[in-house]
Structure formats: structure tokens, C-alpha cells
Amino acid sequence: MSPSRSVLLVGEGNFSFSASVSQLYRETESVTATCLQRQEEALRHQGAATNIQVIEDSGGTVLFEVDCTKLGECASLRGRLFDRVVFNFPHCGRKSGVKKNRELIKNFFLSCVQVLAEDGEIHVSLCNGQGGTPADHPKREWHNSWQVAAMAAEARLILNDVRPFESGNYQSYKCTGYRSQDKGFHVEKGLVHVFTRSLPYTSAQIFTVEEVVEGEKVQYNIPAELSDHIFRGFLCSGSVHPVKLVQDYILKGLTEKWSVSMTTEIIPFLLMATQLQASCCDIDSTHCYWINLVQKDLNASAEISTDKERDLVLHSQGQIDTQDVSSPTLVTSNEVNKGAESLRSACSLDVDPDEENGLFLLRPSLLPQMEELLTKKEEWIQNVGSGVENEGSYKSVEGHEKEEPSGDNNGVTTFLYGVSGLVFKNMHINLWGLPAFHELLITGTFPSEVEPMRFIGQRLETLLAPYGVSLIEEKGGLRLTAAPMGLLGRVSESNARVNISHINITLSLNLDLLAVLLFSLPDWRILWSHDPRFLKQFSLRPSPGEPFQPFSLFPEHFTFDISFWTAPTWEERKFHAVVREASRGTVEQVKLIDTFSHPDLSQTSYCYRLIYRSHTHALSHTQALQFHQTLESLLSSQLQVTIR
């Protein structure tokens, strides 16, 4: 049987480590051991000749004069790919400082990816303190370390694991090469850093979506910074995404007391401002994504009723070269513009009077559509029986399918109806500012004489308090909060009543933030990762409380400042949108550092500090700088600012 893994070892001194590996894994690994020296120089190391013989007798190969920073140029390695590349205790030799050794491992990584299999690993062993990661004890100052994770990121590699260097496992291993001598390093507390490939960054795209809104077929463009948040299917049946697992956990907990019916109807992303106004949502209009229509068909009557059908009318306009092309100008039809001003004046929302797109917006909440669905099913709800007690059920229903209500522990007949989906908020960039997230909305019809708020609160506290969620009473309801993300949801009493004797209680939950909390995710942005290593951890549907194990450890952050003179009109929210688009979502914080108003030119200068970090992709200083340069270009073209 042929060996299952091919291993390349570089920078070998006396070949004792390669010899140990060859003997330990003779049946499973094919070893190729290399060194930089010529053969006659390498043989001067004590025991080298014997170790080389052991490697060759085990079926391995020994190569001399192989520069680990130029592996792609080695004729003996050309055309070969390795499952694992190992570099033990790299060092430039003599009294070389950290900068030279940092450059060595960076060039090694850049060279190594040329011979690394697609799913291969790179193992770099370093003395304690050299790596510059939190795994070092004690950890050196950043400038005095080899910054191994940052150097690997230059080759689009991520630090996947850090483990102790178990020198005892390799009985014949004798470390050598300290200051170019037959003298060993201190490897007792050494660490093995394991690196794997990162997925490439995807370019922002412009999507045109066609939907039926209020009986009319409309087409509109999804903002570029949201292009990766559309049609991801996290809540689809059979999904193991943590957002879906959290929803299932909440619904299962509620059905221990009441029946819950989740609709399967497809509801549009787009809302009319009148729909939002009618629902009395407490929404700040400045946090809404206001949309201009590309086209509106006033005679449309057919509804888009399935995800598949909606996908068929979603068109990609191709990748955006964000350095040269600005976002397209969208034209609203005359029918849409007509009467817009009168609507804004009548609407309770604080719609920007300078905007021409005040009629349509991406849904910031599911409540308006929930109320419309309930109106359609009013007869069904009123026909719910009474006095039936069971353990509760959790169903998906379409149309006017009927479901019997359940009773809680006090014999109170209750009906719960739910909907979940993606919602959008045009938020400033911060650690917990989510421009898109999944909302779970549950409405329950309770008899007026009971205390439904207390019942719901007790159930939620049982489900979520163990994970750090607090329920705080506020006027008209409850607020769910947790540190450090803040607001996670609300329970409120609706003014609308099914009849005189019943009141409605509405529960709204941010499933994304709950997923971060319940599975100990390092960052909410990881929920949108395309990396298969993310969902693999949830394939067995772990229960809440089982912490996520990051596949990218200790990602470095990079800080850049940007200053510019603004155009006569300036909207900060548009600046944050452009930052999201230009940085591919890698900016986690934006801080306003300084402002200056020119007394003569009537212009204002803004200075912002941006912090770049990614928990899903390799982010190097070079890549972050490229994103920052793209940002400067987009700001100039889209917002007409003058970079200082």
C-alpha cells in the first residue's frame, strides 16, 4: 500500500528529525528531507550520514542545496505537491536579529504555497516567545517577535493550530544549527504553528432583484456592501448553520409550553414606507437602506412564491473593479416618484427629504410583513379552538392550514405564529453593528386576564439566562441584553387585538447575535464565512453552549487613518457603506478622530481611524493596505471627497 501523505522537511541540519519521522511513520508518510547546504557540508554534522541512510532505507528522499525561500525553483521538486511542509526552528544563522528571521519565514511561506497541496498544512516550530502570539508564555513585545501569523498571511495562510513541540516523540532527534554551529536550540517549550490556506476574498457585486411588493412587480439593485448577505439560505430546511440551530433551540423551548406555527411563505426583502409606517415600528429612518427602483411593472399580478423562482430573477451584473468603477446610478420610475413628497410629509418616519427614494426600503424588521400575513389568516386564527391542552407543537404552515392551539401550565389557551428571515439596518461600523441579520418574530394571542409578558419572560429566561442573557423590564415590555453585544431582542405588547378579550404579545430576536453568544463565536462576521471549516463544526448539530473552535487563530489587526475634505453635502452613513464595500467587510471599527472646518472655503475635513481584522480570511498588512487604497479611490468617485 502506498503512503497516504507526502511530507517535505526543509532547513534540516543533521537530518535527525527527518530520520525520526521516517521511522515513526514509515507506513503512512513519504518523506522528502532537504537542507540548504551542499552534501559535503551537511555530512560534517555529527550523525548526519547515519540519519540520511535511515531516511533512504525507509523509502524517503534526501535533497541538498534546496533553498526553502525558492522551492518553486528547485528542479527536484518541480511538479510535486506535499500534504505537509515542515520547518523546524528556522533561523538565519549567526547573530541575525528578528527582522532578518521575520523576512526568512515570510519568504518561506511565499515559496511554500507553490508546492503545498490545496488542503495541505505547513508546520513551523519556533522557540517559546518567537511567534508573537498569545500562545507564547511569556509573550514578547510585538516588535520583538517574528510575527509568524502576520508573515504567513502575506502568503494567504491562516494560523490553524498551535501545539507544544513534543521533542520526546522523536527519540533520535538532536536539534542543531544554533548560530551556525553544531549546537542546539532550547526546544523544551517550543511551539508548533500549523498553517493552512485561506479562501480568497470575493469581489463585491451588483445584484438586481425582482420581487412583488404590494401586488406590483419591481426591480431594484442590492447595495454592493450587502451582496454577500443575499440568498445564503441559513434558515433553509436541513440547514446546520448556527443561526438555524439557535432558531430551532428557541422554537423547541417555546413549544414546551405553546404551539408555534412558522410560515413558509416567501416575503419580499423590499418594503414600502407606508407598510413600515402602518406597523408603527420604532425604526430610525437613518438606519434604513432606502432603495431606488430600476423598474416597476404596474400591471404585474403574479407573485414570486418560492426561493427558487426568486433566484431565477436575481441577476449578477458582474464583479466590480472597485478601483475604477463606482456604484451604478439607479433610476426610479415616474410612477414611483409621483407623490413621494406628500408621502414623506405624512409618514411618521424621519425620511430624508433630499432623497428621491423615500418610497421603498429594505426591510429593517419583519413586523410589517408579519402583520399582513396575520391579516390574511385572520379567519384561521379566529377559528382556533379553545380548551385544548397538549405539550405543544412546532410546525411550518402554508396558506390556511389549521392547527389546534395548546394550553400552558395554567390551562391558558394560546396561539403562537412565527416568521423569520433576513433584515437590514444601515448601521455605522462597530464591533456589534450588523448591517444584515436574521430576525425571529413570534406573535402570541393571549387572554387579557392573564399575564402573558410574565409567561413569555419566564420561558425566555429559562432558555437564555444560562448563556448570559438578561431580561430587563421596560415600558410596554421586556428587553433582552447581553455583554458585550448589547440588545438581542424585545418582548412587547401590541396595540392591535384579535378581539376584545385577547391581546397580542410580540417577541423579536436577533438570531445572529444569539448564535455568537450561544456558540462562543469570536465575531459576528464569521457567520457569513464561506469556508467549509466553519459549517463543519456544526454538522452534528451541537447544542448551545458547545464553544466554537476558530479555524483562524490570533488574527492580527492593522490600523490606518484616512483624512479628506468632504463635498458640500456629507452623509456619514454612506461613508460607512463604502468602507464595508471597499474592505470586503474586514474593517471592524471606525472611529472619528478629528474634524476641521475651513473658515474661508466652507469645507470640513474629517479624519477617521479604521481597524482591519478578519477571523475568516488571511489578512496581511499588504492586503489591508490594498483595501485602504481601494477605499480612497471609492470615496473620491462615489462621495466626491478630496483625500488629504
Secondary structure, 3 states (H helix, E strand, C coil): CCCCEEEEEECCCCCHHHHHHHHHCCCCEEEEEECCCCHHHHCCCCCHHHHHHHHHHCCCEEECCCCCCCHHHCHHHCCCCEEEEEEECCCCCCCCCHHHHHHHHHHHHHHHCCCEEEEEEEEEEECCCCCCCCCCCCCCCHHHCCCHHHHHHCCCEEEEEEEECCHHHCCCCCCCCHHHCCCCCCCCCCEEEEEEECCCCCCCEEEEEEEEECCEEEEEEECHHHHHHCCCCCCCCCCCCHHHHHHHHHHHHHCCCCCEEEECCCCCCEEEHHHHHHCCCCCCHHHCCEECEEEEECCCCCCCCCHHHHHHCCEEEEECCCCCCCCCCCCCCHHHHCCHHHHHHHCCCCCCCCCCCCCEEECCCCHHHHHHHHHHCHHHHHCCCCCCCCCCCEEEECCCCCCCCEECCCCCEEEEEEEEEEEECCCCCCCCCCCEEEEEEEEEEEECCCCHHHHHHHHHHHHHHHHCCEEEEECCEEEEEECCCEEEEEEEEECCCCCCCEEEEEEEEEHHHHHHHHCCCCCHHHHHCCCHHHHHCCCCCCCCCCCCCCCCCCCCCEEEEEEEECCCCCCHHHHHHHHHHHHCCCEEEEEEEEEEECCCCCCEEEEEEEEECCCCCCCCHHHHHHHHHHHHHHHHHHCCCEEC
